[in-house]
Amino acid sequence: MKVGVLALQGDFIEHKHILENLDVEVIEVRLPQHLIHLDGLIIPGGESTTIGKLAVEYGLMDPLKQFGKDKAIWGTCAGAIFLSKDVHRKQPLLGLMDITIERNAFGRQVASFETDLEVPALEVVSPGGGLYHAVFIRAPLIKSVQKEARVLATLPDRSIVAAQQRKLLVTSFHPELTSDDRFHQYFLSLAGQ
């Protein structure tokens, strides 16, 4: 399997290391031609406006939209924002997922937190794996899911923090900052479909 990590800005190296530990060939994607022959793509956390502006600058917007029509894409934190259809402000978005996102919903950097989540979908890759420890850093909130999108995980107050639409996956948190690779395994299962 060959998976790309969008390497324009953000914490792409951490995703790359986890994928390599899972024996996946990883390509750092910076130009449209880097998408050729990939089975999936991860859009990392970072700053969504910057990622969007750089994607426009490097001619990646249309190729990424085409890629996401039938290939797996996973957006973490800023990547989730970039995949969404609506963030209630003007910025470049791929608009591939039928979700609305609120940026920095939990506050500033000092309001970052960690918590354990129930994520039943991870049973596919790790039966009986238990709760998932999630790291939230200036995290967005998935305000709503529409049409084909479905909720994968919520906080105790029912705030949505992970969702999926066919082969598209988003998490408000940063699985690449933990030693638990179950979300990466789950994404690889989508990419292999």
C-alpha positions in Angstrom: 0.0 0.0 0.0 1.2 3.5 -0.8 -0.2 6.5 1.2 0.5 10.1 0.9 0.8 12.7 3.6 0.1 16.3 2.5 3.4 18.0 3.4 2.7 21.7 2.8 2.5 22.7 6.5 1.7 21.1 9.9 2.7 17.8 11.6 3.0 15.6 8.6 6.2 14.0 9.8 4.4 12.4 12.8 1.9 10.7 10.5 4.7 9.6 8.2 6.5 7.9 11.1 3.4 6.0 12.2 2.6 4.8 8.7 6.2 3.6 8.2 6.0 1.7 11.5 2.9 0.0 9.9 5.1 -1.0 6.9 3.3 1.4 4.6 5.2 3.2 1.7 4.8 6.9 2.4 5.0 9.8 -0.1 5.2 13.4 1.0 2.7 15.2 -1.2 3.6 18.7 -2.3 2.6 18.8 -6.0 -0.3 17.3 -8.0 2.0 14.6 -9.6 2.7 13.2 -6.1 -0.9 12.0 -5.9 -0.4 9.5 -8.7 -0.7 5.8 -7.7 -1.6 6.6 -4.0 -4.1 4.5 -2.2 -4.9 7.2 0.3 -3.9 10.6 1.6 -3.6 12.1 5.1 -4.1 15.9 5.6 -2.4 16.7 8.9 -3.1 19.2 11.6 -1.5 22.6 11.3 -3.2 25.8 10.2 -6.1 25.2 7.9 -6.0 28.6 6.2 -2.3 28.2 5.4 -2.8 24.7 4.1 -5.6 25.9 1.9 -3.6 28.9 0.5 -0.6 26.7 -0.2 -2.8 24.1 -1.9 -4.1 26.8 -4.2 -0.6 28.2 -4.8 0.7 24.7 -5.8 -2.2 23.8 -8.0 -3.4 21.1 -5.7 -7.1 22.0 -5.1 -8.7 20.4 -8.1 -6.4 17.3 -8.0 -7.2 16.8 -4.3 -10.9 17.1 -5.0 -10.7 14.6 -7.8 -8.6 12.3 -5.6 -11.2 12.4 -2.9 -14.0 11.3 -5.2 -12.9 7.7 -5.0 -9.8 7.5 -2.8 -9.5 7.6 0.9 -8.6 10.9 2.6 -8.2 11.5 6.3 -8.1 15.0 7.8 -6.8 15.5 11.3 -7.6 18.8 13.1 -6.8 21.4 10.4 -7.1 18.7 7.8 -10.7 18.0 9.0 -11.4 21.7 8.5 -9.9 21.6 5.0 -12.1 18.6 4.0 -15.3 20.1 5.2 -18.0 21.9 3.2 -18.6 24.8 5.6 -16.6 26.6 8.4 -18.7 29.8 8.4 -15.8 31.9 7.1 -14.0 32.5 3.8 -11.0 30.2 3.3 -10.0 27.6 0.7 -11.8 24.3 1.4 -12.0 21.0 -0.5 -15.7 20.7 0.4 -15.6 16.9 0.1 -17.3 16.0 3.3 -20.9 16.9 4.2 -19.9 18.4 7.6 -19.9 21.8 9.1 -16.9 22.7 11.4 -16.3 25.3 14.0 -12.7 26.3 14.1 -10.9 26.5 17.5 -14.1 25.5 19.2 -12.4 24.6 22.5 -10.4 27.8 22.8 -6.8 28.8 22.5 -3.7 26.7 22.8 -3.8 26.9 26.6 -7.2 25.2 26.5 -5.8 22.1 24.8 -6.7 18.8 26.5 -6.7 15.0 26.4 -9.5 12.6 27.0 -10.5 9.0 26.5 -13.1 8.3 23.8 -15.4 5.4 22.8 -14.8 4.7 19.1 -16.8 1.6 18.2 -15.5 1.8 14.6 -12.0 0.9 15.8 -13.3 -2.6 16.7 -12.8 -3.5 13.0 -9.0 -3.2 13.4 -8.6 -4.0 17.1 -11.4 -6.0 18.7 -11.6 -5.3 22.4 -9.0 -2.5 22.1 -10.8 -0.3 24.6 -11.1 3.5 24.9 -9.0 5.7 22.6 -6.9 8.4 24.2 -7.3 11.6 22.2 -5.2 14.7 22.1 -7.0 18.0 21.3 -4.9 21.0 20.4 -6.8 24.2 19.4 -9.2 21.7 18.1 -12.2 22.2 15.7 -15.6 20.9 16.5 -17.7 19.0 14.0 -21.0 21.0 14.4 -23.1 18.8 12.2 -23.0 15.9 9.8 -25.3 15.7 6.8 -26.3 13.3 4.0 -23.9 10.4 3.9 -21.6 11.5 6.7 -21.8 9.6 10.0 -20.6 10.2 13.5 -17.7 8.0 14.8 -16.9 9.6 18.2 -18.3 12.2 20.5 -17.3 13.8 23.8 -19.5 13.1 26.9 -21.5 16.3 26.1 -22.3 14.7 22.6 -19.9 17.1 20.8 -18.8 15.4 17.5 -15.1 14.9 17.2 -14.8 12.2 14.5 -16.8 11.4 11.4 -16.7 9.4 8.3 -18.3 9.6 4.8 -17.5 6.6 2.6 -13.7 6.6 2.4 -13.3 10.1 3.9 -12.4 10.4 7.6 -12.0 13.4 9.9 -10.8 13.7 13.5 -10.8 16.9 15.6 -7.9 15.4 17.6 -4.4 14.3 16.7 -3.9 10.5 16.6 -0.4 11.1 15.3 0.7 12.4 18.7 0.0 9.2 20.5 1.5 5.7 20.4 -2.0 4.2 19.6 -2.0 3.5 15.9 -5.6 2.2 15.7 -6.9 5.2 13.8 -4.1 4.9 11.3 -5.0 1.2 10.9 -8.6 2.1 10.4 -7.7 4.6 7.7 -5.6 2.0 6.0 -8.6 -0.3 6.0 -10.6 2.4 4.2 -7.7 3.0 1.7 -7.6 -0.7 0.9 -11.3 -0.9 -0.1 
